[in-house]
């Protein structure tokens, strides 16, 4: 049976460093075994990861992917 609680222990060295850092969706999945939450608002304000980040004095910014459409000639 899988626990509902997400394990952030692999991120603790980063969180305890007090340095800014970024993580990708792949890194999040690799280190937690879970998909990163999809909703930006939820990820920043309501997720377990945001609560863990706040405990260590961090806020979360999300830089979303950009899709560029170019006219095919």
JOGIFEN-V415548 format. One line per field, one symbol per residue. phi: phi as a letter, one per 20 degrees, with the letter a starting at -180 (. if undefined). Layout:
# JOGIFEN-V415548
phi=???
This chain:
# JOGIFEN-V415548
phi=.effeeedgfeggffefmdfbccefffgffedmcffgeffffgfccffffffffgdnddddcdefdddddffd
